Amino acid sequence: MSELQFDVAGAEGPKRYFGALSRESLAHAYLFTGPQGVGKKTFARRLAQSLLCVAPKDGLLGYDGTCSSCAMFSAGENARHPDFIEHDGALKIGESGSAVGFYENDEMTARDVVRMLSMQSYVGGMRILLLGDIDFASPAAANALLKFLEEPPRGVLLLLTTATPGRLLATIRSRLIELRFGLLSKEAVRDILRRRGLSTDDADLGASLGGGSVTRALAVLEGEEESLRAQVARWFFESVAGKVPERPWATRETLDEGLQTVKTLARDWIVAGSGGDGAALVCVDLAPALRELPPLPPARAVELLGKLDDAARLARTNVSAALVGEIARIALTRAGSLTKSA
């Protein structure tokens, strides 16, 4: 038997879940949820490669990297295995009578997906579709996929990933098995950045500021996220001081990422107040400002983190982003005012 690999950082829960399954017990559709940049799509691609790998193995996970099927995955994110279809972003409804072949159209639609998955496997095995960062341009597009989920063809596996599961129709979510992906460890982010060719210093900095997300780490290092992160940080300190920020940051697109920054800053505030100047903080660039905040007593710290967790749960529903941001702001303002009066 060839030596197998499954090159995915973190995701211990999903690894255990799929590691305990057989092909017979595999469901037809899964939803991978969690923050951006924690490896949901990477896991989905490696799962697809494992299922399509022709090397013999006892379980589901693992591929030898050398078989004829694995060779088609050698392009990484640009994999073009004929039985593996990948699409990122919003799906439109599409024309009802148009024909489409594999990879002929970058604007894949919901009807394209249904037609493709109705075809026979090219190599006689499974057919796998990955819809990354799934969203629907219209209710009609969502309903087209829903009809497919109600009567899925045999031998087809559908994998969806999203950071905002609350935006999906409840009828779609109810037909998917949902697996949550947590934030990566700082060591895992550092290792991934090093493997991508970054210097040791940049990898260390990205791991410190990325907050458990490779996407966020790369954005910070490239300067792309500076405005959002700086805006959230300014909003955080103003809220703790009892001010009503003039520039709210919470939108549907920024909500998940922004809340992660808020929660990281809140935890650093707690650590800075309890550990003195020697306490290690995640937001090392904001350490001076965090150490200037009054220490947060344990009871207030637990209350604040609970309120922020509540806001994060609401963010995964259809509650407006502005309301979720306001809930977080009120929690921070309350914690700051109670600290001053303590």
ABEGO torsion letter per residue (X at the ends): XBBBBBBBBEGAAAAAAAAABBAAABBABBBBBEBBGAGAAAAAAAAAAAAABABBBABABEBAGABAAAAAAAAEAABBBAABBBBBEBBBAEBAABBBBBGABABBBAAAAAAAAABBBAAGBBBBBBBBGBBBABAAAAAAAAAAAABBBBGBBBBBBBABAAABBAAAAAABBBBBBBBBBAAAAAAAAAAAGBBAAAAAAAAAAAGGBAAAAAAAAAGAAAAAAAAAAAAAAAAAAGBBBABBABBAAAAAAAAAAAAAAAAAAAAAAAAEAABBBABAAAAAAAAABBBBBAAAAAAAAAAAAAAAAAAABABBAAAAAAAAAAAAAAAAAAAAAX
